[in-house]
Amino acid sequence: SKLAVPIDLELYVESGNVHAKVTMAHELGVYRRTDLEAHGLKRELSAWVALVLVSQTPSDQVSAAKKLDKMQYEMLASNKFTHPKPWIFMDADVVERINFGTGSSVRMLHLSVPEDKNSGYVKKWDY
């Protein structure tokens, strides 16, 4: 089981209204298909690609999206997915700002590519 996502909560009063800013930090990774296939996920990826490439009507897209979600969950939960190193690490912060006085809220996604996690690539220079 995975640890819970840390949540940062800020409460403040502005213009007589109580506001909240909720931030949830996530670490994500982009994987190369060849790396995932090397970890034994070739059969699962073939079915995934077939669903993505099928020409779909809007009603079929909902069904396909549910199937893709299920397949993704099963791949990540599989014993074959034993922590392959992501090709690109990404940090994603989901930030929601809430105005309790008006009942309005807005949710934003901030993506970044952290240098310290992605510094493993070394370019070889030929002189």
Backbone hydrogen bonds in HBPLUS format (Angstrom, degrees):
<---DONOR---> <-ACCEPTOR-->    atom                        ^
c    i                          cat <-CA-CA->   ^        H-A-AA   ^      H-
h    n   atom  resd res      DA  || num        DHA   H-A  angle D-A-AA Bond
n    s   type  num  typ     dist DA aas  dist angle  dist       angle   num
A0008-ASP N   A0023-THR O   2.83 MM  15  5.01 165.4  1.85 150.4 155.6     1
A0023-THR N   A0008-ASP O   2.84 MM  15  5.01 163.1  1.87 149.7 155.2     2
A0010-GLU N   A0021-LYS O   2.93 MM  11  5.07 155.0  1.99 142.1 150.1     3
A0021-LYS N   A0010-GLU O   2.85 MM  11  5.07 150.0  1.93 145.3 152.7     4
A0012-TYR N   A0019-HIS O   3.07 MM   7  5.35 159.9  2.11 140.3 143.6     5
A0019-HIS N   A0012-TYR O   2.73 MM   7  5.35 166.6  1.74 172.4 175.5     6
A0014-GLU N   A0017-ASN O   2.91 MM   3  5.42 159.9  1.95 155.0 157.8     7
A0017-ASN N   A0014-GLU O   2.97 MM   3  5.42 167.7  1.98 120.6 124.0     8
A0100-PHE N   A0018-VAL O   2.89 MM  82  5.54 150.0  1.98 161.7 171.6     9
A0020-ALA N   A0098-ILE O   2.91 MM  78  5.10 150.9  2.00 142.9 148.9    10
A0098-ILE N   A0020-ALA O   2.82 MM  78  5.10 165.5  1.84 151.6 155.3    11
A0022-VAL N   A0096-GLU O   2.85 MM  74  5.17 165.9  1.87 154.1 157.0    12
A0096-GLU N   A0022-VAL O   2.83 MM  74  5.17 162.0  1.86 150.8 157.0    13
A0024-MET N   A0094-VAL O   2.88 MM  70  5.18 158.4  1.93 146.4 153.7    14
A0094-VAL N   A0024-MET O   2.90 MM  70  5.18 165.6  1.92 152.2 152.7    15
A0026-HIS N   A0092-ALA O   2.73 MM  66  5.08 149.4  1.82 152.2 162.2    16
A0092-ALA N   A0026-HIS O   2.85 MM  66  5.08 171.4  1.86 154.3 155.3    17
A0028-LEU N   A0090-MET O   2.74 MM  62  5.01 174.5  1.74 159.7 160.0    18
A0090-MET N   A0028-LEU O   2.90 MM  62  5.01 161.5  1.93 139.9 136.4    19
A0030-VAL N   A0088-ILE O   2.83 MM  58  5.09 158.0  1.88 148.8 156.3    20
A0087-TRP N   A0030-VAL O   2.73 MM  57  5.62 136.7  1.91 145.4 158.7    21
A0088-ILE N   A0030-VAL O   3.13 MM  58  5.09 153.3  2.21 137.7 143.6    22
A0035-ASP N   A0032-ARG O   3.07 MM   3  5.31 124.0  2.40 101.3 115.2    23
A0036-LEU N   A0032-ARG O   3.15 MM   4  6.57 156.2  2.21 153.2 159.7    24
A0037-GLU N   A0033-ARG O   2.84 MM   4  6.12 160.2  1.88 157.3 163.5    25
A0038-ALA N   A0034-THR O   2.95 MM   4  6.06 145.8  2.07 137.5 146.5    26
A0039-HIS N   A0036-LEU O   3.06 MM   3  5.12 138.9  2.24  97.2 109.2    27
A0041-LEU N   A0036-LEU O   3.25 MM   5  5.75 156.8  2.30 140.1 140.7    28
A0040-GLY N   A0037-GLU O   2.97 MM   3  5.17 155.9  2.03 112.3 114.1    29
A0045-LEU N   A0041-LEU O   2.97 MM   4  6.11 154.7  2.04 150.3 157.5    30
A0046-SER N   A0042-LYS O   3.03 MM   4  6.23 148.6  2.13 147.5 155.5    31
A0047-ALA N   A0043-ARG O   3.36 MM   4  6.68 160.1  2.40 149.4 152.6    32
A0048-TRP N   A0044-GLU O   3.11 MM   4  6.32 152.7  2.19 141.6 149.7    33
A0049-VAL N   A0045-LEU O   2.90 MM   4  6.09 167.4  1.92 155.0 156.6    34
A0050-ALA N   A0046-SER O   3.06 MM   4  6.23 156.8  2.12 145.1 151.6    35
A0051-LEU N   A0047-ALA O   3.18 MM   4  6.44 153.2  2.26 144.9 150.6    36
A0052-VAL N   A0048-TRP O   3.09 MM   4  6.40 154.6  2.15 149.0 156.5    37
A0053-LEU N   A0049-VAL O   2.95 MM   4  6.07 158.9  1.99 156.3 160.7    38
A0060-ASP N   A0057-THR O   2.98 MM   3  5.13 120.3  2.34 103.0 118.5    39
A0061-GLN N   A0057-THR O   3.00 MM   4  6.29 142.5  2.15 153.1 164.7    40
A0064-ALA N   A0060-ASP O   2.84 MM   4  6.07 164.5  1.86 156.6 161.4    41
A0065-ALA N   A0061-GLN O   2.82 MM   4  5.90 155.3  1.88 144.6 151.4    42
A0066-LYS N   A0062-VAL O   3.12 MM   4  6.39 154.6  2.19 146.4 152.2    43
A0067-LYS N   A0063-SER O   3.08 MM   4  6.39 158.2  2.13 147.7 153.7    44
A0068-LEU N   A0064-ALA O   2.79 MM   4  6.03 159.0  1.83 154.6 160.7    45
A0069-ASP N   A0065-ALA O   2.91 MM   4  6.09 158.6  1.96 147.0 152.7    46
A0070-LYS N   A0066-LYS O   3.02 MM   4  6.26 160.9  2.06 147.5 152.3    47
A0071-MET N   A0067-LYS O   2.88 MM   4  6.11 161.1  1.91 150.4 156.0    48
A0072-GLN N   A0068-LEU O   2.83 MM   4  5.99 160.0  1.87 151.6 157.1    49
A0073-TYR N   A0069-ASP O   2.98 MM   4  6.19 163.9  2.01 149.7 153.9    50
A0074-GLU N   A0070-LYS O   2.94 MM   4  6.19 163.1  1.96 151.4 156.1    51
A0075-MET N   A0071-MET O   2.86 MM   4  6.09 155.3  1.92 149.6 156.3    52
A0076-LEU N   A0072-GLN O   2.98 MM   4  6.20 167.6  1.99 155.7 158.4    53
A0077-ALA N   A0073-TYR O   2.95 MM   4  6.10 144.4  2.08 144.9 155.1    54
A0078-SER N   A0074-GLU O   2.97 MM   4  5.89 114.1  2.42 134.6 149.4    55
A0078-SER N   A0075-MET O   3.18 MM   3  5.06 148.1  2.29  96.6 106.1    56
A0081-PHE N   A0078-SER O   3.17 MM   3  5.50 145.5  2.30 104.1 112.7    57
A0082-THR N   A0080-LYS O   2.96 MM   2  5.62 127.8  2.24 107.5  92.1    58
A0091-ASP N   A0112-SER O   2.88 MM  21  5.27 165.7  1.90 152.4 157.2    59
A0112-SER N   A0091-ASP O   2.93 MM  21  5.27 146.5  2.04 153.0 158.9    60
A0093-ASP N   A0110-HIS O   2.91 MM  17  5.13 162.6  1.94 147.4 152.4    61
A0110-HIS N   A0093-ASP O   2.90 MM  17  5.13 163.4  1.93 148.2 153.8    62
A0095-VAL N   A0108-MET O   2.88 MM  13  5.21 162.9  1.91 149.0 154.6    63
A0108-MET N   A0095-VAL O   2.76 MM  13  5.21 160.8  1.79 153.0 159.8    64
A0097-ARG N   A0106-VAL O   2.89 MM   9  5.44 159.1  1.93 160.7 165.1    65
A0106-VAL N   A0097-ARG O   2.97 MM   9  5.44 148.1  2.07 146.8 156.8    66
A0099-ASN N   A0104-SER O   2.89 MM   5  5.45 171.6  1.90 168.4 167.7    67
A0103-GLY N   A0099-ASN O   2.78 MM   4  5.62 137.0  1.96 147.4 161.3    68
A0118-ASN N   A0114-PRO O   3.26 MM   4  6.41 138.8  2.44 144.3 155.7    69
A0118-ASN N   A0115-GLU O   3.14 MM   3  5.15 130.4  2.40  97.9 111.4    70
